[in-house]
Amino acid sequence: MLPNQMKSQTHRGIPARPKTSVTESNKTANHSKSNVGRVHSAPVCEARSMLRGDNDKPPIQTSTVAKFNKPSARLNPKTIDPFNTSTKNQSVFSTVYINGGIPCCLVHGSVKHKLSWSTPPESVPFDPVLVTLAEGLRETVHPYRFVAKQGFKELLDVPEADQKCIAVLPKLIQPLRAALTHRDDNVFENGLEALSQISATTKDALNIHLKSFLLALAKRRMEKKYRDKVTEVLEDLEQNGGTETLVIIKSKIPTYSSINR
């Protein structure tokens, strides 16, 4: 703008624009550029840190979920974990068996399992082996459940098992009662079978201990699925124990009918 034009605008009431040097314009432009860099640098750093945080998160573990979704996990029986060193829930039987206190071990077969005895069963002392096997009737995991049930049965089949069993009979009552009052159906069935075996072995020597089992048997006999099984065991007790047994059974289970009716 020419000096004469500026003077004319001033006289008309229009203020003149201040002069801006080239140096000041360059400073303003440079300042704006630096501000732009500072404004955008913080969000970029935050975004990078968020990405790094996502990468640091541990991956989702799906192996546990997938393990229980396999059909084999539902079909196979409960099995002891060989890598689990916890002893929190182990019974007396499992501890003794792990330490080699039971002179037998499980032999896996293609069709069924069996026991291999390191000592002939007829030479095995019933105290404490038979008592420990009775404790194992409450086991719910493999192989303890099978070893306890099968070992108990095989010891009662040896010659002179009646006298050996009568000698330790008071020590067998509590483990048998615990099995018969257990909430697990398999454990209860193990207790039923063991009670029938002891009755066949000891005969009327079991009569003085019968009341320890009758309340548990009466309770389960009220269930439809166990009515026949419990009745069969009661009949075995009566047949093996004689007329005195019937009186004892009737005192706790009045609805029981004698096999000699």
C-alpha positions in Angstrom: 0.0 0.0 0.0 1.3 3.4 -0.9 2.0 6.1 1.7 -0.6 8.4 0.2 -3.3 5.6 0.3 -2.5 5.0 4.0 -2.9 8.6 4.8 -6.2 8.7 3.0 -7.5 5.7 4.9 -6.4 7.3 8.2 -8.2 10.4 7.4 -11.3 8.4 6.6 -11.2 6.7 10.1 -9.8 3.3 9.0 -6.8 2.3 11.2 -3.7 1.2 9.3 -2.5 -2.3 9.6 0.8 -2.7 11.6 3.8 -3.7 9.7 4.9 -7.3 10.1 8.4 -8.2 9.4 9.5 -11.3 7.5 11.4 -12.5 10.6 8.3 -12.4 12.8 6.3 -14.3 10.3 8.8 -17.1 10.1 8.9 -17.4 13.9 5.1 -17.7 14.0 5.1 -20.4 11.4 7.9 -22.3 13.2 6.1 -22.0 16.5 2.9 -23.4 15.0 4.7 -26.4 13.6 6.4 -27.1 16.9 3.0 -27.0 18.7 1.5 -29.3 16.2 4.2 -31.9 16.9 3.7 -31.6 20.6 -0.1 -31.9 20.5 0.0 -35.1 18.5 2.9 -36.8 20.2 1.1 -37.6 23.5 -1.9 -39.5 21.9 0.6 -41.5 19.8 2.6 -42.5 22.8 -0.6 -43.5 24.7 -1.8 -45.6 21.8 1.6 -47.4 21.7 1.5 -48.0 25.4 -2.0 -49.4 25.1 -0.8 -51.8 22.4 2.1 -52.9 24.5 -0.3 -53.5 27.4 -2.5 -55.7 25.3 0.5 -57.7 24.3 1.6 -58.2 27.9 -1.7 -59.8 28.9 -1.5 -63.6 29.3 -3.3 -65.7 26.7 -6.6 -67.2 27.6 -6.1 -70.8 28.9 -8.5 -73.1 27.0 -6.9 -76.4 27.8 -8.9 -76.9 31.0 -12.2 -76.2 29.3 -11.3 -78.4 26.3 -10.3 -81.2 28.6 -13.8 -81.5 30.0 -15.5 -81.1 26.7 -13.9 -84.4 25.4 -16.2 -87.4 25.4 -13.5 -89.5 27.0 -13.5 -87.2 30.1 -17.2 -88.1 30.7 -16.9 -91.8 29.9 -13.8 -92.7 31.9 -14.0 -93.3 35.7 -12.4 -91.0 38.2 -8.7 -91.6 38.2 -6.0 -90.5 40.6 -3.7 -87.8 39.2 -0.2 -89.3 39.3 1.4 -85.9 39.2 -0.7 -84.5 42.2 1.5 -84.5 45.3 -1.2 -83.1 47.6 -2.2 -85.4 50.5 -5.1 -83.3 51.7 -7.9 -85.7 50.7 -6.0 -89.0 50.9 -7.5 -91.7 53.2 -5.5 -94.1 55.4 -5.7 -96.7 52.7 -4.4 -94.6 49.9 -1.4 -93.5 52.0 -0.5 -97.0 53.0 -1.0 -98.3 49.5 1.3 -95.6 48.0 4.0 -96.4 50.6 3.8 -100.2 49.7 2.0 -101.3 52.9 -0.5 -103.4 50.9 1.2 -106.5 49.4 -0.7 -106.4 46.1 -0.9 -104.2 43.0 -3.2 -103.6 40.2 -2.7 -105.5 36.9 -4.5 -103.9 34.0 -6.1 -106.3 31.6 -7.7 -105.8 28.2 -11.1 -107.0 29.5 -10.9 -106.7 33.3 -8.4 -105.9 36.0 -7.0 -108.2 38.6 -4.6 -108.1 41.6 -1.1 -109.4 41.8 0.0 -110.3 45.3 3.6 -110.1 46.3 2.8 -112.2 49.3 0.3 -115.2 49.0 -3.1 -114.0 50.3 -3.3 -116.9 52.8 -0.1 -115.6 54.4 -1.2 -112.0 54.6 -2.0 -110.8 58.2 -5.5 -109.6 58.5 -4.4 -107.1 61.1 -3.6 -104.6 59.7 -4.1 -105.5 56.0 -7.8 -106.4 56.0 -8.6 -103.5 58.3 -6.8 -101.1 55.9 -8.6 -102.6 53.0 -11.9 -102.0 54.8 -10.9 -98.3 55.2 -10.3 -98.2 51.4 -14.0 -99.1 50.7 -14.7 -95.4 50.9 -12.3 -94.6 48.1 -13.9 -93.0 45.0 -11.0 -92.9 42.5 -9.2 -95.5 40.5 -7.1 -97.5 41.3 -7.7 -97.3 45.0 -11.4 -98.2 44.8 -10.7 -101.4 42.8 -7.7 -102.5 44.9 -9.6 -102.0 48.2 -12.8 -103.8 47.0 -11.1 -106.7 45.3 -8.4 -107.1 47.9 -11.0 -107.3 50.7 -12.9 -110.0 48.8 -9.9 -112.1 48.0 -8.6 -112.1 51.6 -12.0 -113.3 52.8 -11.7 -116.3 50.4 -8.5 -117.7 51.9 -8.6 -120.8 54.0 -9.4 -120.2 57.7 -10.5 -116.7 56.9 -13.4 -117.1 59.4 -11.1 -117.3 62.5 -8.8 -114.6 61.1 -11.7 -112.3 60.4 -13.4 -112.8 63.8 -10.2 -111.8 65.5 -10.2 -108.4 63.8 -14.0 -108.0 63.6 -14.3 -105.1 66.1 -11.9 -103.1 64.0 -13.9 -103.6 60.8 -17.2 -102.2 62.2 -16.4 -98.5 61.9 -15.0 -98.6 58.3 -18.0 -100.7 57.2 -20.4 -98.3 58.8 -18.7 -95.4 57.2 -19.1 -97.0 53.8 -22.7 -97.7 54.3 -23.5 -94.1 55.4 -21.4 -92.6 52.6 -23.3 -90.3 50.2 -21.6 -91.8 47.1 -23.7 -94.6 45.7 -20.6 -96.7 44.6 -19.2 -96.5 48.1 -22.5 -97.6 49.6 -22.6 -100.6 47.2 -19.1 -101.5 48.2 -20.2 -101.5 51.8 -23.2 -103.7 51.0 -21.1 -106.3 49.3 -18.5 -106.2 52.0 -21.1 -106.6 54.8 -22.6 -109.7 53.0 -19.1 -111.2 52.6 -18.3 -110.7 56.3 -21.6 -112.2 57.3 -20.9 -115.3 55.2 -17.4 -115.6 56.8 -18.2 -114.9 60.5 -21.7 -116.2 60.7 -23.4 -115.4 64.0 -20.3 -113.7 65.4 -21.5 -110.6 63.6 -24.8 -110.4 65.5 -23.5 -108.3 68.3 -22.5 -105.6 65.8 -25.6 -105.7 63.6 -27.2 -102.6 65.1 -24.3 -100.5 63.9 -25.5 -101.1 60.3 -29.2 -101.4 60.5 -30.1 -97.7 60.6 -28.1 -97.0 57.4 -29.7 -100.1 55.7 -33.2 -99.0 56.7 -32.6 -95.5 55.3 -31.4 -96.8 52.0 -34.1 -99.5 51.8 -36.6 -96.7 51.5 -35.0 -95.7 48.1 -36.6 -97.6 45.3 -33.3 -98.4 43.4 -31.8 -100.0 46.6 -34.9 -101.7 48.1 -34.1 -105.1 46.5 -30.4 -105.0 47.1 -30.7 -104.1 50.8 -33.4 -106.7 51.3 -31.1 -109.4 49.8 -28.3 -108.4 52.2 -30.7 -108.5 55.2 -31.7 -112.0 54.1 -28.1 -113.0 54.0 -27.6 -111.7 57.5 -30.6 -113.6 58.7 -29.5 -116.9 57.0 -26.0 -116.6 58.3 -26.8 -115.4 61.8 -29.7 -117.6 62.7 -33.0 -116.8 64.5 -31.3 -114.3 66.8 -30.5 -112.2 63.8 -34.2 -111.9 62.8 -35.1 -110.4 66.2 -32.3 -107.8 65.8 -33.3 -106.9 62.3 -37.0 -106.6 63.2 -36.1 -104.2 66.1 -34.8 -101.7 63.6 -36.6 -102.5 60.4 -40.1 -103.7 61.3 -41.2 -104.0 57.7 -38.6 -106.7 57.0 -40.1 -110.1 56.2 -38.3 -113.3 57.3 -37.0 -115.6 54.6 -38.6 -118.4 56.7 -42.1 -117.0 56.5 
